[in-house]
Amino acid sequence: MQTRRDALKQGLAAAGVLGAGAAFTTPAHAFNKNAFEAKSVQEALKALGGNGALGESKDVTITGPDIAENGAVVPIGAGTTLPGIKMLALMVEKNPNTLVAVFNVNENIEPNFLTRAKMGQSSDVYAVAIANDGKAYYAKKEIKVTLGGCGG
């Protein structure tokens, strides 16, 4: 008959083996440092694998307030109905680092996301959809900030 102590020992041993195995696995995501350190929309696009061709599209949407009272937490949404999109990015043109968020998508994921961004000042905000062939499509919206969030 197995005692409670024996069961706990076996459980802890199994957890230790699983935990040790997790230390040797690679992460499911990759952080693109160059893209997040980019100082312009074009620079961020290039670091994300865009081929430089950036065109405005009615099939890419961006949502956000016209006026953000606090630049520290500005709600922004991006979406697209374009087929063959591999990535959806949010960029704030006048931020110290332009790229705010990147969402990797495929045919099983609906490319429609909401997040919050920090904005230091009023700026154009871009939703950029990058296709599998590297072409990039965007929508932009000006958001006015009354109280900055990035400092400077």
Salt bridges, closest charged atoms under 4 A:
GLU37 OE2 - LYS33 NZ 3.91
ASP59 OD1 - LYS58 NZ 3.76
ASP66 OD1 - LYS141 NZ 2.72
ASP124 OD2 - LYS140 NZ 3.70
GLU142 OE2 - LYS144 NZ 3.88
